[in-house]
């Protein structure tokens, strides 16, 4: 077919040359040359016209194939009623959804600066000087709050040093200075002063997630080394079969949709939860893995089709069951359709709350210490008073003994005086009686003497009557 046009062109050339040759009698040589050129030009024109036609046909066919390919790219490749290869529209939707998820993830994570090198760490104030090499410029401004982690290769992770505020950061300079935003204990200041390696700086505290430890082969060891004993069970049992001791609000239910339903009909915090992927080193799916065909996630606006399986919080699962949208999915499952899902923690708030409680305890300890100091001072004063009073008491005891001795002596003297007084009273009484008796005797003697005198010397009247005395 491809040689047909050149063959026809060759046949026309031969016939034209024969016709020109046979017309040599009637035509002049210039005419014959002109007709020959016209013949050759017509042949070339005919050939290129034919090739153009073929080329246009091929281009039309190729255009149709490109149009079909573009249609497949735009609308997807279908086989029957199913799309076996997504088109550009579906890819745009997937891209927009993925971009939204990335923006949500970045909005929740904020900026991160890895491998910041410690230059100096002050043990008294906790201030850290560090250089940030990547990116350049680092874009960290003064007064920016950073959550600082020290890389620890031995622990396959890092140590949390605390929440810091940038105090110095010059444009174009890699060096920044950070001061603690919260009050730190002496132990934390010592830990900061020992920082010598690389730091990871987070603009927003890393968020807790169910996949945080799920990808670790040594998850149990890491959990036991990182968390106190009273919360280790929550991290180890996350997305495992629930038991009767679990809080009812932490027991999520597997459900299977019987009708189409969109997750934007419930608040964002009531959307379905996707279990974290199992570690690559562990064969087989995890115990709480979704059934085949289950959606990877059910965040805002996901449309569930009949037959889809998802894990919901107990309240939403109960509402869906009540509205006949789902059926409880508990057949052929080791967990019987009930899964324990631990409550996600706000690490930044937890650290701030712990610092607040510690500050309150430190203030209470300081107040108690001040009270203890005041009590010690009062006790010292009391002891001094007791010592002084003891000394005074000893002196008083001596005075008392002296007073008692003097009292005893006075008592004895009073007793002696009393006895002497009694004796004197007795003597006086006897003397008084003797005096009375002697006075009576004296009176009697005076009377007798008077009588005797009167008898011997009578009064004048008596003498006159009796004559002269003899």
C-alpha positions in Angstrom: 0.0 0.0 0.0 2.9 2.3 0.8 4.5 1.7 -2.6 1.3 2.4 -4.6 1.7 6.1 -4.7 5.4 6.0 -5.8 4.4 3.4 -8.5 1.6 5.5 -9.8 4.0 8.5 -9.8 6.6 6.5 -11.8 4.0 5.3 -14.3 2.8 8.9 -14.8 6.4 10.0 -15.4 7.0 7.2 -17.9 3.8 8.0 -19.8 4.5 11.7 -19.8 8.0 11.2 -21.2 6.6 8.9 -23.9 4.0 11.5 -24.8 6.6 14.3 -25.0 8.9 12.1 -27.0 6.1 11.3 -29.5 5.2 15.0 -29.8 8.8 16.0 -30.9 7.6 16.5 -34.4 5.0 19.1 -33.5 6.7 20.7 -30.5 9.9 22.6 -30.4 12.6 21.7 -28.0 11.8 24.6 -25.5 8.2 23.4 -25.4 9.3 19.9 -24.8 11.6 21.1 -22.0 8.8 23.2 -20.5 6.3 20.4 -20.7 8.9 18.1 -19.0 9.4 20.6 -16.1 5.6 20.9 -15.8 5.3 17.2 -15.7 8.0 16.9 -13.1 6.5 19.7 -11.0 3.0 18.1 -11.3 4.6 14.8 -10.2 6.2 16.4 -7.2 3.0 18.3 -6.4 1.0 15.1 -6.7 3.5 13.1 -4.6 3.5 15.7 -1.8 -0.3 16.0 -2.0 -0.6 12.3 -1.6 1.9 12.3 1.3 0.1 15.2 2.9 -3.2 13.3 2.7 -1.6 10.2 4.3 0.1 12.3 6.9 -3.2 14.1 7.7 -4.9 10.7 8.0 -2.1 9.4 10.3 -2.3 12.6 12.4 -6.1 12.3 12.7 -5.7 8.7 13.9 -2.9 9.8 16.3 -5.0 12.7 17.4 -7.9 10.3 18.2 -5.5 8.2 20.2 -4.2 11.3 22.1 -7.8 12.5 22.7 -8.6 9.0 24.0 -5.5 9.1 26.2 -6.3 12.6 27.4 -9.8 11.5 28.2 -8.4 8.6 30.2 -6.0 10.9 32.0 -8.8 13.3 32.8 -11.6 10.9 33.6 -9.8 7.7 34.3 -9.5 4.3 32.7 -12.6 2.2 33.1 -13.2 -1.5 32.7 -16.9 -2.2 32.6 -18.4 0.1 35.3 -15.3 0.2 37.5 -12.5 2.7 37.3 -9.2 0.6 37.2 -7.0 3.7 36.8 -7.8 7.1 38.3 -8.0 10.1 36.1 -6.8 13.6 36.6 -10.0 14.7 38.3 -9.8 11.9 40.8 -6.1 12.5 41.2 -6.8 16.2 41.8 -9.3 15.2 44.5 -6.7 12.8 46.0 -4.1 15.5 45.7 -6.3 18.1 47.4 -7.2 15.6 50.1 -3.5 14.7 50.6 -2.5 18.3 50.6 -5.2 19.1 53.2 -3.9 16.2 55.3 -0.3 17.5 54.9 -1.4 21.0 55.9 -3.3 19.6 58.9 -0.2 17.6 59.9 2.1 20.6 59.4 -0.3 22.8 61.3 -0.3 20.4 64.2 3.5 20.0 64.1 4.7 23.4 63.2 8.3 24.1 62.1 11.1 21.8 63.2 14.9 22.4 63.3 17.0 19.3 63.6 20.7 18.8 64.5 21.1 22.2 66.3 24.5 22.1 67.9 24.9 23.1 71.6 27.5 25.8 72.0 27.0 26.6 75.7 24.6 25.7 78.5 24.4 27.8 81.7 23.9 25.6 84.8 22.6 28.5 86.9 20.0 30.0 84.5 19.4 27.2 82.1 20.2 29.5 79.1 21.3 27.6 76.0 23.3 28.9 73.1 23.1 26.8 69.9 23.8 27.0 66.2 21.2 26.1 63.6 22.7 25.0 60.3 19.7 23.8 58.4 17.9 25.6 56.9 19.9 28.7 56.2 18.6 31.2 57.2 16.8 29.4 60.0 13.9 31.8 60.3 13.8 31.8 64.1 12.7 35.1 65.6 13.2 36.6 69.0 10.4 35.6 71.5 9.7 32.4 69.6 8.7 29.6 71.9 10.6 26.3 71.2 10.2 22.9 72.7 13.8 21.5 73.0 14.8 17.8 72.9 18.3 16.5 73.2 19.1 13.7 70.9 20.1 10.5 72.6 21.3 7.8 70.2 21.5 5.2 73.1 17.8 5.6 73.9 16.8 5.7 70.2 15.1 9.0 70.8 15.7 12.1 72.9 15.5 13.7 76.2 13.0 16.6 76.8 14.9 19.6 78.1 11.9 21.9 78.5 10.1 24.9 77.0 12.3 27.8 76.0 11.9 31.3 74.7 14.4 32.7 72.1 16.2 35.7 73.6 18.7 36.4 70.8 18.6 35.6 67.1 20.3 37.8 64.5 19.4 37.8 60.8 22.0 35.8 58.9 23.6 34.4 62.0 23.3 30.8 62.9 23.7 31.3 66.6 20.5 31.6 68.8 20.1 31.9 72.5 17.2 30.4 74.5 16.1 30.9 78.1 13.7 28.6 80.0 10.1 29.8 79.7 9.1 28.1 83.0 10.7 27.7 86.4 13.1 24.8 86.4 14.3 22.6 89.3 17.9 22.2 90.1 17.9 18.7 88.6 16.6 20.1 85.3 19.1 22.9 85.3 21.9 20.3 85.9 20.5 18.2 83.0 20.5 21.2 80.7 24.1 22.1 81.7 25.2 18.6 80.7 23.7 18.9 77.1 26.6 18.5 74.7 25.1 16.9 71.6 22.5 17.9 69.0 19.1 19.4 69.8 15.8 19.1 68.0 13.8 22.3 68.2 10.0 22.1 67.8 7.8 25.2 67.3 4.9 23.1 68.6 5.2 20.3 71.0 5.0 16.9 69.1 1.4 15.6 69.4 0.5 12.3 70.9 -0.8 9.7 68.4 -1.9 6.1 68.4 0.9 5.3 65.9 3.5 6.9 68.2 4.9 3.6 69.4 3.1 1.2 67.1 6.0 1.1 64.6 8.6 0.2 67.2 9.7 -3.4 67.3 10.7 -2.9 71.0 7.6 -1.0 71.9 7.0 -2.6 75.3 10.6 -1.9 76.3 10.4 1.7 75.2 7.1 2.2 76.9 8.4 0.7 80.2 11.5 2.9 80.0 9.6 6.1 79.2 6.4 6.0 81.3 5.5 5.4 84.9 4.1 2.0 85.8 0.5 3.3 86.2 0.2 4.3 82.5 2.3 1.7 80.8 -0.7 -0.6 80.3 -2.6 2.0 78.3 0.2 2.3 75.8 0.8 -1.4 75.5 -2.9 -2.3 75.2 -3.7 0.4 72.8 -6.0 -1.0 70.0 -6.2 -4.4 71.6 -9.2 -6.3 72.8 -11.1 -4.5 75.6 -11.9 -6.0 78.9 -14.6 -5.4 81.6 -12.2 -3.2 83.6 -11.7 -0.6 80.9 -13.5 2.8 81.1 -16.7 2.7 79.0 -15.7 5.8 77.1 -12.4 4.2 76.0 -14.0 1.1 74.5 -14.5 1.6 70.8 -16.7 -0.5 68.6 -16.1 -2.0 65.1 -19.2 -1.4 62.9 -20.1 -2.4 59.4 -22.1 0.1 57.3 -25.4 -1.0 55.8 -26.1 2.4 54.3 -24.1 5.3 52.8 -23.0 7.8 55.5 -20.7 10.8 55.7 -18.5 11.4 58.7 -19.0 15.2 58.4 -22.4 14.6 60.2 -20.6 14.3 63.5 -18.1 16.6 65.2 -14.5 16.2 64.3 -13.6 14.7 67.7 -16.3 12.0 67.1 -14.9 10.7 63.7 -13.8 7.2 63.2 -10.4 6.0 64.3 -7.9 4.1 62.2 -5.7 1.6 64.0 -1.9 2.2 63.6 -0.1 0.0 61.2 1.8 -3.0 62.6 5.6 -2.9 62.7 7.1 -4.3 59.5 9.1 -6.8 61.5 6.0 -8.4 62.9 4.3 -10.8 60.5 0.6 -10.6 59.9 -1.9 -7.8 60.8 -2.4 -6.5 64.3 -5.2 -7.9 66.4 -7.3 -4.8 65.9 -6.6 -4.3 62.2 -9.6 -3.4 60.0 -11.3 -6.0 57.8 -10.4 -6.0 54.1 -11.8 -3.0 52.4 -12.0 -0.9 55.5 -11.1 2.8 55.0 -7.6 3.9 56.1 -9.2 6.8 58.0 -12.4 8.5 58.5 -11.5 12.1 59.1 -13.9 15.0 58.2 -16.1 14.3 55.3 -15.3 10.7 54.5 -18.1 8.9 52.8 -18.7 5.4 54.0 -20.2 2.9 51.5 -22.3 -0.1 52.5 -19.9 -2.8 53.5 -17.2 -0.5 54.8 -15.9 -1.3 58.2 -14.7 1.3 60.7 -13.9 1.8 64.4 -15.9 4.4 66.2 -16.1 5.8 69.7 -18.9 4.2 71.8 -21.3 7.2 71.6 -21.1 7.5 67.8 -21.2 3.8 67.3 -24.4 3.6 69.5 -26.0 6.4 67.5 -25.2 4.7 64.2 -26.6 1.4 65.4 -29.8 3.2 66.7 -30.3 4.8 63.3 -29.8 1.5 61.4 -26.8 2.9 59.6 -24.5 0.1 60.7 -24.4 -3.3 62.2 -22.1 -4.3 65.0 -19.1 -6.0 63.5 -18.0 -8.7 66.0 -18.0 -11.9 64.0 -14.7 -13.7 63.3 -12.8 -11.2 65.5 -10.7 -12.0 68.5 -11.6 -8.8 70.1 -15.4 -9.4 69.7 -15.8 -6.0 68.1 -14.7 -4.1 71.2 -11.3 -2.4 71.2 -9.5 -0.4 74.0 -8.3 3.0 72.6 -6.2 5.0 75.0 -6.9 8.7 75.4 -4.4 11.0 73.6 -2.4 13.3 75.8 -1.5 16.9 75.4 2.2 16.7 76.3 2.8 20.5 76.4 -0.2 21.0 78.8 1.0 18.0 80.9 4.5 19.5 81.3 3.1 22.9 82.1 0.7 21.5 84.6 3.5 19.5 86.2 5.6 22.6 86.4 2.6 24.5 87.9 2.0 21.8 90.5 5.8 21.6 91.2 5.9 25.4 91.7 2.9 25.2 94.1 4.7 22.4 95.9 7.9 24.3 96.0 6.1 27.4 97.3 4.4 25.2 99.9 7.7 23.7 100.8 9.3 27.1 101.1 6.3 28.3 103.2 6.7 25.2 105.4 10.4 25.7 105.6 9.9 29.4 106.6 7.4 28.2 109.2 9.9 25.6 110.4 12.6 28.3 110.6 10.2 30.5 112.6 9.4 27.5 114.8 13.1 26.8 115.2 13.8 30.4 116.1 10.8 30.3 118.5 12.1 27.0 119.9 15.6 28.5 120.4 14.0 31.5 122.2 11.9 29.1 124.3 14.9 27.0 125.1 16.8 30.1 126.1 13.9 31.2 128.2 13.7 27.6 129.7 17.4 27.8 130.4 17.1 31.2 132.0 14.0 30.1 133.9 15.9 26.9 134.9 18.7 28.9 136.2 16.3 31.2 138.0 14.5 28.2 139.4 17.8 26.8 140.7 18.4 30.2 142.4 14.9 30.2 143.7 15.4 26.7 145.0 18.4 27.8 146.8 16.5 30.9 148.1 13.7 28.6 149.0 16.0 26.3 150.9 17.4 29.3 152.7 14.0 30.7 153.3 12.9 27.2 154.5 15.9 27.1 156.8 15.2 30.6 158.1 11.5 29.6 158.4 12.4 26.6 160.3 14.7 28.6 162.5 12.0 31.3 162.9 9.5 28.5 163.6 11.8 27.1 166.2 12.4 30.5 167.6 8.7 31.3 167.6 8.1 28.0 169.3 10.8 28.8 171.8 9.3 32.2 172.2 5.9 30.7 172.6 7.2 28.2 175.1 9.0 31.1 176.9 5.9 33.2 176.7 3.9 30.4 178.2 6.5 30.1 180.9 6.5 33.8 181.4 2.7 33.8 181.3 2.8 31.1 183.9 5.4 33.0 185.9 3.4 36.2 185.5 0.2 34.4 186.5 2.0 33.0 189.5 3.5 36.4 190.3 0.1 38.1 189.8 -1.4 35.6 192.1 1.5 36.0 194.5 1.1 39.8 194.2 -2.6 39.6 194.9 -1.9 37.3 197.8 0.9 39.5 199.0 -1.2 42.6 198.4 -3.9 41.0 200.5 -1.4 40.2 203.1 0.0 43.7 202.8 -3.4 45.2 203.2 -4.0 42.9 206.1 -0.7 43.9 207.6 -1.4 47.6 206.9 -4.7 47.1 208.6 -3.2 45.5 211.5 -0.5 48.1 211.7 -3.1 50.8 211.4 -5.1 49.2 214.2 -2.0 48.8 216.2 -1.0 52.4 215.6 -4.5 53.5 216.3 -4.5 51.4 219.4 -1.2 52.8 220.6 -1.9 56.3 219.4 -5.6 56.9 219.6 -7.0 59.9 217.7 -7.3 63.3 219.5 -10.9 63.0 220.2 -10.3 59.6 221.8 -7.5 61.0 223.8 -9.6 63.8 225.1 -12.1 61.5 226.3 -9.8 59.0 227.7 -7.3 61.3 229.3 -3.7 61.8 228.5 -1.8 59.0 227.2 0.5 57.2 229.3 
